[in-house]
């Protein structure tokens, strides 16, 4: 039984909404990781004068969190890419392939993909944690 144009459009609409939901989940995850990192750095700054060992431990935890954050971004990127591959397949059965056209126009702009920019944020936090560990190691060695 051949699907009707209406059925195809409803499934297409469902898939587009599903991709929007992934974007919302991704933003929620980013907000969570940003809050966790901000809290960790605040605690570390407070504890810096009290215990360098605690600063080293917090720095190591922060690096792990930054790696998890980066991995989460990569996961959501792959999930959305898969969803848009399905959307593009479905568009072949619709009068206008909107997302494919949008992508072609976007490619002409020669700009960075948001995920590449977004992935830089965990790296920056990771760098801050590495610096924190180094400062605390130097403090333990009484160099600073």
Short mmCIF file of the C-alpha atoms (twelve columns), coordinates in Angstrom:
data_MODEL
# 
_entry.id   MODEL 
# 
loop_
_atom_site.group_PDB 
_atom_site.id 
_atom_site.type_symbol 
_atom_site.label_atom_id 
_atom_site.label_alt_id 
_atom_site.label_comp_id 
_atom_site.label_asym_id 
_atom_site.label_seq_id 
_atom_site.Cartn_x 
_atom_site.Cartn_y 
_atom_site.Cartn_z 
_atom_site.pdbx_PDB_model_num 
ATOM 1   C CA . UNK A 1   0.000  0.000  0.000  1 
ATOM 2   C CA . UNK A 2   1.454  3.306  -1.132 1 
ATOM 3   C CA . UNK A 3   1.452  6.075  1.537  1 
ATOM 4   C CA . UNK A 4   -0.655 9.116  0.764  1 
ATOM 5   C CA . UNK A 5   0.844  12.593 0.463  1 
ATOM 6   C CA . UNK A 6   -0.944 13.524 3.679  1 
ATOM 7   C CA . UNK A 7   0.604  10.570 5.537  1 
ATOM 8   C CA . UNK A 8   4.052  11.443 4.240  1 
ATOM 9   C CA . UNK A 9   3.601  15.061 5.301  1 
ATOM 10  C CA . UNK A 10  2.429  14.052 8.807  1 
ATOM 11  C CA . UNK A 11  5.440  11.791 9.241  1 
ATOM 12  C CA . UNK A 12  7.693  14.548 7.929  1 
ATOM 13  C CA . UNK A 13  6.172  16.996 10.393 1 
ATOM 14  C CA . UNK A 14  6.707  14.492 13.216 1 
ATOM 15  C CA . UNK A 15  10.357 14.076 12.256 1 
ATOM 16  C CA . UNK A 16  10.944 17.840 12.072 1 
ATOM 17  C CA . UNK A 17  9.368  18.253 15.525 1 
ATOM 18  C CA . UNK A 18  11.550 15.418 16.780 1 
ATOM 19  C CA . UNK A 19  14.666 17.234 15.567 1 
ATOM 20  C CA . UNK A 20  13.506 20.387 17.376 1 
ATOM 21  C CA . UNK A 21  13.102 18.335 20.555 1 
ATOM 22  C CA . UNK A 22  16.692 17.124 20.244 1 
ATOM 23  C CA . UNK A 23  17.811 20.746 19.932 1 
ATOM 24  C CA . UNK A 24  15.893 21.587 23.116 1 
ATOM 25  C CA . UNK A 25  17.482 18.636 24.950 1 
ATOM 26  C CA . UNK A 26  20.893 19.735 23.717 1 
ATOM 27  C CA . UNK A 27  20.340 23.277 24.987 1 
ATOM 28  C CA . UNK A 28  19.172 21.910 28.330 1 
ATOM 29  C CA . UNK A 29  22.293 19.756 28.586 1 
ATOM 30  C CA . UNK A 30  24.484 22.752 27.734 1 
ATOM 31  C CA . UNK A 31  22.761 24.847 30.406 1 
ATOM 32  C CA . UNK A 32  23.286 22.053 32.946 1 
ATOM 33  C CA . UNK A 33  26.984 21.658 32.152 1 
ATOM 34  C CA . UNK A 34  27.504 25.423 32.170 1 
ATOM 35  C CA . UNK A 35  25.912 25.680 35.634 1 
ATOM 36  C CA . UNK A 36  27.965 22.763 36.977 1 
ATOM 37  C CA . UNK A 37  31.192 24.259 35.642 1 
ATOM 38  C CA . UNK A 38  30.384 27.712 36.989 1 
ATOM 39  C CA . UNK A 39  29.669 26.222 40.423 1 
ATOM 40  C CA . UNK A 40  32.857 24.134 40.380 1 
ATOM 41  C CA . UNK A 41  35.033 27.087 39.429 1 
ATOM 42  C CA . UNK A 42  33.392 29.237 42.105 1 
ATOM 43  C CA . UNK A 43  33.998 26.577 44.755 1 
ATOM 44  C CA . UNK A 44  37.566 26.082 43.552 1 
ATOM 45  C CA . UNK A 45  38.287 29.803 43.707 1 
ATOM 46  C CA . UNK A 46  36.965 29.909 47.271 1 
ATOM 47  C CA . UNK A 47  38.930 26.838 48.354 1 
ATOM 48  C CA . UNK A 48  42.164 27.955 46.654 1 
ATOM 49  C CA . UNK A 49  43.313 29.742 49.777 1 
ATOM 50  C CA . UNK A 50  42.366 26.796 52.009 1 
ATOM 51  C CA . UNK A 51  43.532 23.575 50.386 1 
ATOM 52  C CA . UNK A 52  45.530 23.062 47.203 1 
ATOM 53  C CA . UNK A 53  44.781 19.327 47.270 1 
ATOM 54  C CA . UNK A 54  41.065 20.082 47.090 1 
ATOM 55  C CA . UNK A 55  41.760 22.390 44.144 1 
ATOM 56  C CA . UNK A 56  43.574 19.571 42.346 1 
ATOM 57  C CA . UNK A 57  40.675 17.182 42.963 1 
ATOM 58  C CA . UNK A 58  38.118 19.760 41.778 1 
ATOM 59  C CA . UNK A 59  40.274 20.451 38.724 1 
ATOM 60  C CA . UNK A 60  40.354 16.733 37.864 1 
ATOM 61  C CA . UNK A 61  36.578 16.510 38.331 1 
ATOM 62  C CA . UNK A 62  36.154 19.577 36.138 1 
ATOM 63  C CA . UNK A 63  38.224 18.038 33.355 1 
ATOM 64  C CA . UNK A 64  36.025 14.920 33.491 1 
ATOM 65  C CA . UNK A 65  32.895 17.082 33.348 1 
ATOM 66  C CA . UNK A 66  34.294 19.047 30.380 1 
ATOM 67  C CA . UNK A 67  34.993 15.775 28.543 1 
ATOM 68  C CA . UNK A 68  31.451 14.557 29.281 1 
ATOM 69  C CA . UNK A 69  30.040 17.869 28.070 1 
ATOM 70  C CA . UNK A 70  31.997 17.666 24.823 1 
ATOM 71  C CA . UNK A 71  30.864 14.053 24.340 1 
ATOM 72  C CA . UNK A 72  27.245 15.088 24.915 1 
ATOM 73  C CA . UNK A 73  27.504 17.797 22.247 1 
ATOM 74  C CA . UNK A 74  28.991 15.292 19.791 1 
ATOM 75  C CA . UNK A 75  26.211 12.795 20.609 1 
ATOM 76  C CA . UNK A 76  23.442 15.332 19.975 1 
ATOM 77  C CA . UNK A 77  25.162 16.443 16.772 1 
ATOM 78  C CA . UNK A 78  25.186 12.854 15.495 1 
ATOM 79  C CA . UNK A 79  21.560 12.319 16.526 1 
ATOM 80  C CA . UNK A 80  20.416 15.475 14.749 1 
ATOM 81  C CA . UNK A 81  22.485 14.587 11.685 1 
ATOM 82  C CA . UNK A 82  20.712 11.228 11.516 1 
ATOM 83  C CA . UNK A 83  17.333 12.918 11.900 1 
ATOM 84  C CA . UNK A 84  18.095 15.395 9.127  1 
ATOM 85  C CA . UNK A 85  19.216 12.551 6.865  1 
ATOM 86  C CA . UNK A 86  15.766 11.015 7.326  1 
ATOM 87  C CA . UNK A 87  14.123 14.408 6.793  1 
ATOM 88  C CA . UNK A 88  16.041 14.862 3.534  1 
ATOM 89  C CA . UNK A 89  14.946 11.405 2.366  1 
ATOM 90  C CA . UNK A 90  11.347 12.281 3.164  1 
ATOM 91  C CA . UNK A 91  11.662 15.615 1.326  1 
ATOM 92  C CA . UNK A 92  12.235 13.710 -1.895 1 
ATOM 93  C CA . UNK A 93  8.538  12.868 -1.748 1 
ATOM 94  C CA . UNK A 94  7.448  16.447 -1.050 1 
ATOM 95  C CA . UNK A 95  7.075  19.330 -3.507 1 
ATOM 96  C CA . UNK A 96  9.857  21.464 -1.972 1 
ATOM 97  C CA . UNK A 97  12.902 20.050 -0.100 1 
ATOM 98  C CA . UNK A 98  13.085 22.927 2.398  1 
ATOM 99  C CA . UNK A 99  15.840 21.658 4.687  1 
ATOM 100 C CA . UNK A 100 18.035 20.554 1.819  1 
ATOM 101 C CA . UNK A 101 17.640 23.966 0.156  1 
ATOM 102 C CA . UNK A 102 18.364 25.729 3.428  1 
ATOM 103 C CA . UNK A 103 21.512 23.656 3.879  1 
ATOM 104 C CA . UNK A 104 22.701 24.448 0.351  1 
ATOM 105 C CA . UNK A 105 22.202 28.181 0.936  1 
ATOM 106 C CA . UNK A 106 23.902 27.963 4.327  1 
ATOM 107 C CA . UNK A 107 26.946 26.230 2.823  1 
ATOM 108 C CA . UNK A 108 27.377 29.191 0.458  1 
ATOM 109 C CA . UNK A 109 27.789 31.502 3.470  1 
ATOM 110 C CA . UNK A 110 31.004 29.695 4.450  1 
ATOM 111 C CA . UNK A 111 30.479 30.119 8.212  1 
ATOM 112 C CA . UNK A 112 31.370 27.859 11.103 1 
ATOM 113 C CA . UNK A 113 28.814 25.257 12.060 1 
ATOM 114 C CA . UNK A 114 27.405 26.043 15.513 1 
ATOM 115 C CA . UNK A 115 28.563 22.679 16.861 1 
ATOM 116 C CA . UNK A 116 32.186 23.579 16.163 1 
ATOM 117 C CA . UNK A 117 31.789 26.788 18.120 1 
ATOM 118 C CA . UNK A 118 29.781 25.032 20.838 1 
ATOM 119 C CA . UNK A 119 32.469 22.348 21.273 1 
ATOM 120 C CA . UNK A 120 34.990 25.076 22.091 1 
ATOM 121 C CA . UNK A 121 33.246 25.959 25.347 1 
ATOM 122 C CA . UNK A 122 34.017 22.666 27.160 1 
ATOM 123 C CA . UNK A 123 37.600 22.940 25.900 1 
ATOM 124 C CA . UNK A 124 37.892 26.397 27.478 1 
ATOM 125 C CA . UNK A 125 36.591 25.089 30.790 1 
ATOM 126 C CA . UNK A 126 38.954 22.125 30.515 1 
ATOM 127 C CA . UNK A 127 41.854 24.526 30.006 1 
ATOM 128 C CA . UNK A 128 40.764 26.493 33.077 1 
ATOM 129 C CA . UNK A 129 40.786 23.266 35.102 1 
ATOM 130 C CA . UNK A 130 44.238 22.302 33.819 1 
ATOM 131 C CA . UNK A 131 45.523 25.738 34.851 1 
ATOM 132 C CA . UNK A 132 43.847 25.310 38.233 1 
ATOM 133 C CA . UNK A 133 45.597 21.974 38.749 1 
ATOM 134 C CA . UNK A 134 48.959 23.443 37.743 1 
ATOM 135 C CA . UNK A 135 48.525 26.410 40.111 1 
ATOM 136 C CA . UNK A 136 47.571 24.112 42.963 1 
ATOM 137 C CA . UNK A 137 50.507 21.776 42.287 1 
ATOM 138 C CA . UNK A 138 52.824 24.780 42.299 1 
ATOM 139 C CA . UNK A 139 51.214 25.931 45.538 1 
ATOM 140 C CA . UNK A 140 51.800 22.508 47.131 1 
ATOM 141 C CA . UNK A 141 55.435 22.753 46.040 1 
ATOM 142 C CA . UNK A 142 55.565 26.282 47.546 1 
ATOM 143 C CA . UNK A 143 56.666 27.735 44.223 1 
ATOM 144 C CA . UNK A 144 53.942 30.386 44.274 1 
# 
